[in-house]
Amino acid sequence: MAAGGADRLRVVLAKRGNGSLLRGWRRELDTDGSLDVGFQEFCEAALRLGVSVDAEALFGADSPDSLSLVGLAPAEGQLVERFRKWMTHTFGGPGEMFIAFEGPPEEGVDGKLPLEAFAEGCRTHGFQATAEELDQMFDLLDVDDVGWVALEDVMFLETDRKRREGAILKAKLKHRREHETLLREVYREDHGRAVPCKHRRAPRAWQAAAVERLPAVVQERRLHWRRRMQERVEEARAAFEKHIMEKHGNGVRAWRQGLDPKTRFSIGRAELGKYCRRVNLDVDVNCLWKALDQDADGVLRIEEVGTEHAAVLAQYQAWCLQHFGSCANSWEKLRLAAVPSGSWRSDKAMMYPTFLGALAAYSWPRAVGIFGSSPGGSSSSSSCNS
């Protein structure tokens, strides 16, 4: 009898692997794909499998801390080592091998490699093995016995230590992710029933805490919260823009008349809140501030309230500086060019049509209706200070 009861262990592993020793090895002893098993892990697995072995004799004096696949099943272990060497020499790594076996993307690949494609790829690229040996190698990769393998299922064959350790870590996390995904789906289904809390199919309160801490559930809840916050921001923006159009007509006029009547050229969150309360605007001020303060600098400026009209106003200021030296000088020039009406008595304001006529006299290229920023349809000398 083999040392330590190796024959009994191989029979049990083959049974647990649906007839495949290599699949049983991966399922029961080598779940991370390192091709060896530690002494403590082995003892726990033997107890779980209900097989009686002499672990000390099986591990041997030369390797008391781990048992390799070659040590337990020499023929199968040598097959795996021969396959790894061929794979590294032919392709460079398991990832490259998988891509070569899978075929070009234009053939409609789905990330799944069945047994037939695996065996055909091995034969095509020169791996010398019988059909039975190819089946054994595929069993080693197809741990779940689903008939196909994915890229992460073959990465444990990597000979480079760092890349193999990364692949082993992914393999360890794979089943955890699958378990978490299943719990998340069950959690969704339970909450989607909308049954009373005392119903036999209602979610149990003692399960909610554990499920709601799952990374996938936490991420989903955060995403849902972000979406809801974005919706509230858009709702606040829409309500504010509607208010501006109904009360002031455009953002520049709203800025000068309501938000910044003292011409400070910037306001804070407190001033925005005071304005909303003064006009009785039912809106979430925090969401409104987030919608308007796009650069997140903590202050609000005219261009953030009425972007298009503020841009034209800036062009008007630049035009005044170029032609008159300053906005104050432009006012006197425009008054001289204007044709006053009989009721015009002020030297600090002019009627809107008169102002447009004066601009046209100096060939202002954009004499459009945005400068009526003062109440009563007039433009004042303080409309654009410099």
Salt bridges, closest charged atoms under 4 A:
ASP7 OD1 - ARG10 NH2 2.15
GLU28 OE2 - ARG16 NH2 3.55
GLU28 OE1 - ARG48 NH2 3.38
GLU81 OE2 - ARG84 NH1 3.62
GLU120 OE1 - ARG123 NH2 3.75
GLU133 OE1 - ARG82 NH2 3.67
ASP139 OD1 - ARG23 NH2 2.90
ASP142 OD2 - ARG23 NH2 3.97
ASP145 OD1 - ARG23 NH2 3.29
ASP153 OD1 - LYS174 NZ 2.86
GLU158 OE1 - ARG163 NE 3.59
GLU165 OE2 - ARG161 NH1 3.03
GLU178 OE1 - HIS175 ND1 3.68
GLU185 OE2 - ARG184 NH2 3.92
GLU185 OE2 - ARG188 NH1 3.57
GLU189 OE2 - ARG193 NH2 3.45
ASP190 OD1 - ARG193 NH1 2.57
GLU212 OE1 - ARG221 NH1 3.66
GLU220 OE1 - ARG188 NH2 2.59
GLU231 OE1 - ARG228 NH1 3.26
GLU234 OE1 - ARG237 NE 3.90
GLU235 OE2 - ARG228 NH1 3.70
ASP284 OD2 - ARG232 NH2 2.45
ASP297 OD2 - ARG301 NH1 2.51
GLU332 OE1 - ARG335 NH1 3.76
